[in-house]
């Protein structure tokens, strides 16, 4: 019995070792392939970029990693640029299943790209319901509403975001709110909120630059 157990243990350890080796190789190969894709993406060679990212996403890794998330985000971006919106949506759905909030934002952009802005808003609402602390989704919803010139409704969305506890991407939401008031030509309100951003983030260069701009209005 002891020998049988030892043999089983040895086999299990051997299998684990093989999986770890293949996973490590897959991780490195994934990174190298994705780097090639990024170069193509930067050069706006979107088809070649997509092919590299798709290949990288298919590399075997034992665990889901941040690198895997980034690869899929890049793959979705390449597909978006190619206007293959439905294919991009499939990629973003995979990210949503993994709890990636940006999946909702980029999926919404895909529907907006297809001209279905009502569906884009619906996706944002789903994301906000599932991940109310994800500031980027509120900003995306605002952007879609702003495209429809529904600025007041968009501002309410941003205010709802800022009421959330433990809000992620808070600075992004604050900057978006400043831009929202600029779009409505309420520069006094934009200036007021710019001062609040600089107070909250005193070392942020963009905040200081925005405040200086508004001071000249």
N, C-alpha and C positions, 0 to 999 in steps of 0.2 A: 504493500500500500504506500509506504514511504517513497519507494522508487517511482511509483506511478505519479504521486503528487509532485515529486521533484521534477519529473519529466514534463508534466503539465505546466509547472511554474516556469521552467526553462523555455518552453515553447511560447508561452504568453509574453515573457520578457523579450524574447527574440522578435516576436511580432511587433511589440511596442517600439523596440529599437529601430526596426525597419521603417515603421510608420514615421517615427521622429526624423530619421534620416531623409526620407522622401519629402516630409513636410518642410524640413529646413531647406532642402534643395528647391522645393516649390516656392518658398517664401522669397529666396534670393532671385530666382528666375522671374518671379512675378514683379519684383521691384525693378529689375533690369529692363524687362519688356515694357513696363509702365513708363519708365524714364524715356524710352524711345517714343512712346505715345505722346508724352508731354511735349517733346521737341516738335513733333508733327503738329500738335495742337497749337503751340505758340506760333508756328509758321502758317497756321490756318489751312493745313492739309488735313481736313477733317475726316475724309474717308480712310486715309492711312492711320490717322490717330485712332479712329474707332477700331480698326482691325487689330492694332496693338493692344488697346485696352481690353477688347473682347478676349484676346488670347491670354492676356495677363489675368483676367478674371477667372479663366478656366484652369489656372494652375492649382495643383493640389496643395492645400495647407490643412493641417490637422485642426486648427482653430480659426474662428472668424477673428480677424485683426483689424485695427484701424487702417492698415495698408489696404486691406480688401475693400473696406468702405470707400477709401479714397479712389481706388481703381474704378469702382462702380460709378462713383460721382463723375469721374472723368469720362467714362464710357457714355454715361447719360448726356454729358455736355457735348461730346462729339456727335451723338445722334441728334441732339437738339439743333446743333449748327447745320446738320445735314437735312433738317426739317423732317426727320423720321420720328415724328412726335409719338406715335403709338409704340414704336420700339423703345423709345426713351422712357415712356411711362412704365413699361414692363420692368425696366431696370430700376426705376425709382420705387416701384412697388416692392421689389426685393429689399431695398433699403428701409422702406417703411416697416416691413415685417421684422427688421432687425432693430427697430426703435430709433431710426435716424430721422430727426426732425426735418433736415434739409430735403429729405425725400418728398415731403409734402409740398414744400416751396417750389421745388423744381418740377414736380408733377403738375402743379398749378400753372406754372409758366408754359408748360407744354400745351395744356388746354387753351390757354390764352393765345399761344402761337397758332393753334388750330382755329381761332376765332370764336371759341366757345367760352366766353368769359363767365357766364353763369356757372358752368361746371368748374371753372377754375376757382371761383369763390366757394363753391361747395366743397372742393378739396381742402381749401384753407380752413373752412369751418370744421371739417372732420379732424384736421390736424390740431386745431386749437382745442377741440373737445378732448382729444387723446393726450395732448401734450400742452396744457395751458401755460407752462412755464417757458415755452420755446418762442422767444421774441422774434426770431427770423420769420416765422409763419405770419405773425401779425403784420410785419413790414411788407411781406409779399401781398397779403390781402389789401393793405393800403395801396400798394403800387398798382394793383389791378383796378381798384376803385378810382384811383387818381387818373388812370388812363381813360376812364369813363367820365372824368371831371366831377366825380362825386367826392369832393374834398371833405366836406363836413362829415359825411358818413365815415370816410377814411380816418379822420382825426379821432372820431369816437372809438374806432378800432384800436388806435394807438394808445388812447387813454385807458382803455380796458386792459391792454397789455401792461401798462405801468402800474395798474392796481394789483397785479399778480405778485404773490410772494415768491421769492427766489427766482425772479425773472432772469432768464439767460439772454445774452446779447442786449443787455439793457442800454448800453451806449448807442448801439445801432438804432434802437427804437427812439431814443432821445434825439438823435440826429435826424431821423426820418420825420419826427414831429416838427422840428425846426423847418425843414424843407416844406412840410405840408402848409405851415402858416405863410411861408414865403410865396407858395403857389396861390394862396388866397389874397396875397398882397397885404396881409396883416403883419407888417414888418415890426411893429411895436411888440406884438406877442412873440414873434420869432426872436427878437432881441432879448426879451425877458427869459425865454427858455435857453437861449445861447449862453446867457450869464449863468444860468443854473448848471449847464453842462460844464462850463469852465470851472465853476466852484466845486463840482463833484469830481471832475477829472482835471486838476490844475496842470498836469504835465502833458496833456493831450494837445499836440500841435494843430490838429484839424479843428478842434474846438476853439482855440485862440484865433485861428485864421477866420473862422466863421463869425466869431464875435466882432473882430475887426471890420469885416465886410459889412456887417449889420450896423455898426456904429457910423458908417459913412452914408447910410440910407437917410 
